[in-house]
Amino acid sequence: MRPEYHFSVPDNWKNDPQRPIYIDGKYHYYYLYNADYLTGGGGTAWRRATTRDHVVFRDEGVAIPKFSNANGDCWSGSVVVDEHGTAGYGKGAVIALVTQAPEGRQAQYLWYSKDRGRTFRPSGTDPVLPNPGVHDFRDPKVFWDEARSRWFMANAEGNLLGFYVSPNLRTWERVGEFRRSDLGLLECPDLFQMTADDGTSHWILGTSANGKGRGLPATYAYWSGAFDGTSFQPDEGEPQWLDWGFDFYGAVTYPHHKKDGTEDPSLRRSIGWANFWDYPHNTPTLVTDGYNGDDMIVRDVRLKRGDGGEYYLASSPTAALSNHVKRTHNLGDVTVDGTKDLNVMSLAYDLTCDITWDPASPPANVGLEICRAPQGGRHVAAGAYLKGPFAYVNRKPTVNPTGGESQTPIDPSSGRLKLRILVDRTSVEMFIDDGRIVHSHRVFPLGVDDRIRLYSHEGTATFKDLKVREIRVRQGK
């Protein structure tokens, strides 16, 4: 059941992604890894993979072993290239700020690499950012603040993000915070600057959050706004969400680098863990393949200006995915009144279409049954209930970690819905229109569940320019 083209851990367990870092022409992707998961052992190490195109990853082994010093295992953090040598390990040194929790007390520790990020050593046993006496104090996200010639850190501290600055990655001063009391426990913070499609520059603050108590996702929440080096002022009070599904947690973003190595401020990428802490161990891959840990597809992320003047992040599957298409089915315009089964069978593909209908006489429900069993009893439904009106992904009819249907509002009067749906052996991701709205779900269809059915109930719809691109990726070892 291992996915065909999504990243998966070689064995045992993975969870949080760490922000990939660009070194020597490659992106180095670290993630939390437990080699003793299947035998009941705890604790996480940092394992590393490298990629050039964000689709094919080469496993590079463990970079920071767990329990390698008295401070315990290694949790989430971030890696930076210390171009100016501020930490004392030379210009261009690769430095990791990592959460460890000796005796249960979370704090931030500095690790350094002498081999360009392949392995790391601890810089002593004392934290560079000690815990001031709070329960949650983790996931430091660090970047070089070029405008002020210093380091900046956002740190997750319960229902707030603490802000810190440092001249050298070793001594940190608290300068501010961003507090939310209505989004549960905040984790894995993110702060970056982007150039929007209208040429203006904006800051984005993101964090993994849990809005389920308010009928919102538990994925990556973000705000556009202004950053002055010590504080962040959001443009709006309510967050936007990078994903509305159930399985896009601990997500990180990272900059795109041009061929000359410089960053492109108009493009970032994002990768999220395809799981959630309500049901982390509910997967048949433990039995079928001896592992538990996939990611959703790497996304290309751009900042756009909305019709109301607001700024939002638009996601699309990373562009290099198109280089791994093994077969394309060009099905043209397909008009449906009822149901229609496609003569395409695949477990791993990229499907695109525009669903259109008469706004004066819309159907009640339009969409696709994907991951469909030969007789239809198992499937995932992805489409739009126009009487709602909302778009949805419903994984309840197939094998899944826990039942559920995600929903987002749509406007039936537009008469159209542009969809891009990625299907793999353990996931379904639905991108709507320009990717402002995405639904990501972990699913476990059986090996025979490779059919696709179109449906339009109580009216007619046309699936325009329908394409199914079968994908095959040979991951590096």
N, C-alpha and C positions, 0 to 999 in steps of 0.2 A: 504493500500500500504506500510505499515511499513516493512522494510527489515526483513528477516528471521534470518540472522546470522551476519549482520553488526551492529555496535554500532549506536544507534539513541537516540536523546534526548527524555526524557519522555513526554515533552509537549513544546509548543511554539517554541523557537529558540535556536540553538547553532551555534557557528562558531569556532574560533581558538582552536585547542588542545594546552594544556600546557604539557611540558615534564613530563611524569609519573615518580614518585619517589618511590623507594622501601623502605617500612617501615613495620617492624614486619611481614615479610613473605608475604606481599601483595604489589601489585603495585597500587599506588594512582594516578588516572587520573583526572586532573582538566581540565575544558574547559569553554569557555565563554558562558554565558547563560542569556537569557532575558525572565523572567517570564511574561512580559507584552506585548510581541510581538503581540499576536493575537488581543489585544485591542488597538494597535497603540502606546504603550509606548516604550521608548528608554532606552538605557543603558544596560550594561552587568555586571553580577555577576560572581563569580567563583563557578561552581558546581563540585561536586566530585563523581567519581565512583571508585570502587575497583575491581581488578581482580587478579586471580592467574595464569590463563592460557592464557590471552590476547584474549580470545574469549568470555567467559561469564563475563559480567560486572554486578556489583551490584550497583544500585543507592544509594548514601549516602547523597543526599541533598546538599544545598548551604553551601559552606565553607566560602566565603567572600561575604556578601550581597552588592548589588550595592547601591550607594549613602549613604553608612553607615558613611561617614564623609564629611567634607566640600570640600574635594578634588574631589568629583564626583564619577563616576562609576569606575570599575576596568577593565583594558585592559590586554593584554598579558604580560607575565613575566616568571618567573621560580621559582621553589621550590628547596631548598637544605636542607640537614641535616647537621647542624653545629656541627660536631662531637667534635670539640675542644672548643666549647663554645665561639667563637671569638666575637659574637655579644652581649654578656652579658646576654643571656637568659639561660645559662647552657649548659653543654655538651649534644649533641644529640638533641638540640632544632631544630624544623622544622621552617624554615624561608622562606618567599616568598618575592621576589623583583618584584614589580608590577608597570606597567605604569598607572598613573592617569593624568588627564589633567584639573586641575582647571583653569577656565577662558580661556580654549583652549590651555594652555601651557603644553605640554607633559613633564613629568619628572618621575623619578623612586623613588618609595617609599618602605619602609620596613614594612612588616607585620610579625607577629610572632604567633606561635601556642603553646598553653599549653596543648593540648590534642592530640598530635601526628598527626597533620595535619587535624583534623576533622573540626576545626574552626580556624579563625585567627583574630587578633586584630591589629590595626595600631600602629606603634611605633612612635607616635607623628604625627604632621601634616606637618612637613618640609620634603622635598625630601632628600634622601641620595645622589642622583645624579641630581642636578638641571639642567634645560635646559639652555644652553649657548646663546640662542637666535636664534634657528633654528626652522623650521616648523615641521619637522619629527624627533622625538627623543623618540624611544619606543622599546618595545619587548626585554628587557634585558635577555640574556642567561648567567647564572652564573654557574661556577664549581670551585671546589677546585683544584688548581695547586699544586699537591703533590711535584713536583720537586723543587718548589720555596717557598713552605709553605705559600701560600697566595691565595686569591680569584681572579678569572679572570672573566671579563664580556665582552661579545660582545653585542653591542647595535646598533639597526637599526637607521640610520640617513640620510634618503633620498637615495642618490646614493652611500653611503658608510656605512661601519660597523665600529663603533668606538670601540677601545679596551681600557679597564680600569683594574686596579688592586687595591686590597684593603686588609688590614690585618684583617678587622673586619666586612665587609659587610655594614659599615656605612660611611666610608670615602673612596672616590675613586679618583684615579689619572689616568688621560688619558696618555697612553703610546704608542698608535699607531692607525693605521686604515687600512682598506682594501677598496679600492675605485674601482667602476665600473661605467662607464658612458653609457653603452650600454645594460643594463638589466633592465631598468625602476626603479621603486621604490623598494628598498630592504627592506624586512621585515623578522621577525622571524628567526634571525641568529642561527647558530649551530656550535659548534666546539668541536671535540672529537678525541681521539686517538684510533686506532684499530690495531690489529695484523692480517696481511694478511695470505692467505693460504700457502704462502711460508715461513712463520715464521718471516717476517720482520715487523717492527712497523712503522706506518704512521699516520699523522694527516689529518683530513678531516674538511674543512670549508664548511658549507652549508648555504643557505638562500633561502627564497621564493623570486622569481624574476619573471620578465615579459619580456621574449624574443620574444614576438609575432611580434614586429616590425622587427625582423630579421629572421622570419620564425622558431623560436624556441618556446619551451613550455613556459607556465607561471605557473610553479610548483616549485619544489625544485631543485635548481642548486647547484652543489658542485664541489670542487677542492680537490685533494690530494696534500700534500705538507709537509712543515716543519714549526714548531712552536717553537719559542725561548722564550716564555713568554711575549713578547711584540709585536711581528709581525708574520705574516703568509706569507710564500713564496710558491706560488703554483708551482706544477710541470709543468703545462701547462697553457697557457693564457686563452684558451676557457674552459668554464665549461662543466661538464657532468651533466646529469639530472636523477633524481631518477624516474621520470615519464614523459611520452610523451603524455599523454591524456590531457583532458580539466579540470579535477576535482580532483586535488590532491594538495590543497593549504594549506598554514600555517602548513606544516608538521613538525613534531618533531621526533627526534630519542632519544632512551634511552637504557642504558646498560642492558644486561641480567645478572641475579644474579644466582649463583650456590646454591645448597642446603645449604651450610654453610654461605650464605649471601655475599660472595665475588663476585666481578664483573668478568665476563668472557670477556677478551679483544678481543676475536675473533668473538663475536656475539652481535649485537645490534638489536633493534626493531624500527619500524617506524610506525607512524599513521598520516594520513592526512585527512583534511576536504574535504568531497565529495561535493564541490561546488566551485564557483568562483565569484569574485565581479562584473563581467560584467552582471550577471543575478541571483543574490542571492535569489530573491523571486519567481522565476519561477518554482513552484512545485505544483502539484495537492494534495500533502499530507496536505497542509493547509486546504483543504476542506474535504478530505477523513479521515484524522486521527488527525487533529488539531495540527500539528507540522511542523517544517522546520529545519532539521539538522541531517545529517548522517555523518559517517566517512567511508572511505575505509577500507578494511581489514587491521588488524595489520600485518606487514611483519617481517619476520626474515631477517636481513641484514648482509651480510658478505663481507669482502674486499678481492678481488681477483687480481691476476696479469694477465694482458692480454698478448696476443701473441706478442705484440710490446713492452712489458716491462712496460706499463702503469698500474696503479692500478685503479680499479673501484669497485663500490658497486653493489652486486648482491642481488636481492630481491626474496623472496618466501613467499607465505601465511604462517602465523605462524603455526608451526608444530602441535599444539594442535587442529587445525581445523579438523584433521583426526579423532579425538575422537568424533566428532559430526555427522558422516555420518550415516544416517538412512537406506540407501539402495544403493547398488552398481550395476550398469549395466555394465558388462564386454562384450563389443561388438566385441572384437578381431580386426582383420584387415579388413577394409572395403574399397574396390576399387570402385572408382566413375569415371564415364565418363558422365558428365552432372549433374544430381542432384539425391540425395537419401534422403528420409525422414526417420528419426529414429523413432522407436516405443517406444519413451521415452517422457513423458510429465512431466515437472517440472518447477517451478518458482524460485527455489533456489538450485543451484548445483555447483559442481567443476568438470570441464571437462578436461581431458588430452588426448593427442595424439601426435604422430609424423606424420606429413604429408610428404610423399615422392613422388618423380616423377623422370622421366628419364631426366637428365640434357641435354641430346642431343636433346630431344623433349619435352620440358616442356609445360604444359598447360598455358593458358593466365592468368587465375584467379582461385585461389583455396581458400576454406575456409568454414565457417559455417554461416548459418543464425540462430541466437539465438534469444530468446524472440520473436519467430515467431508466428503470428496470425494463426488461423486454415486455413485460405485461403491465407496466405502469404503476404497480403498487408502491414502489419506492421512487422518489424524485425530489428535486429541489425546485420550488416555484419562484420565478423571478419576473417581476413585471409591475403592473399598475392596476389598482382597483379604482376606477374612475368615478365611482359613486362615493368614494371615501372623502375627498380624493387623496390617494397616497401611492407612492412607489413602495415596493416591498421586496424582501428576500425571505422566503419561508423555508426553513430547513426541517421542520417537524416531520414531513413525510419520508425522510431518509434517516439513516443511522447518523447520530450526531452526539456531541458531548452532553447537551441538555437542550430540550426543545426550545422553540422560539421563532418569532418573526420580527424583523426590523422594518420600520416604516419611516418614510419621510414625505412631507407634503409635495404635491405637484399641482399644476394648473391645467385641468382638462380642456379649457377653452383654447389652449394653444394648438390642439389637434396633433401633437407630435411628442415623442419621447425618444431621445437618442440614447442608446445603450451600448456599452462595451462590457462583455462578461468574460472573465477568465475562469476557466474550469480546470482543476487539477485533481489528483487522486485524493487529496485531503482538504480541499478548499474551493470556495466559490467567492469571487469578488465582482461586484457590479458597479461600474462607473456610469454615472448619469450625466448626460449633456457634456459640459466641459470638465467634469471631474470635481466640481465643487462638492458634490454629494457622492459618497462611496459607501457601499455596504460590503463588509468582509466577514465571512463565516467559515468556521471549521466544520467540515462534514466528512463522512466516511462511507461513501457509496461502495457497493460491492464491485467486483471485477467485471460483472456483466452489465452494470448500470451505465451504459455508454450511449444511450439513445437521447434524442432531442425531439420534443413536441412543441409546436406553436399552438396558442389558443387565443380565441377572441369570443367571449361569451356575451350573448344578448346584443349582438351587433357585429359589424364588420370592421376589420383593421387590416392595414397593409404593412408588412415587414419589408421596408425598402432597402435595397442594396445589401441584402443579407449575405454575410460572408462568415465562413467557419475556417479558421486557420489552425491546423493541427501543429503542435509544438513538440519538439524533442530537444533536450539539452543533455549533453554529457558533462557532468560536473567533474572538476579536476580532483585528483587524489594526491 
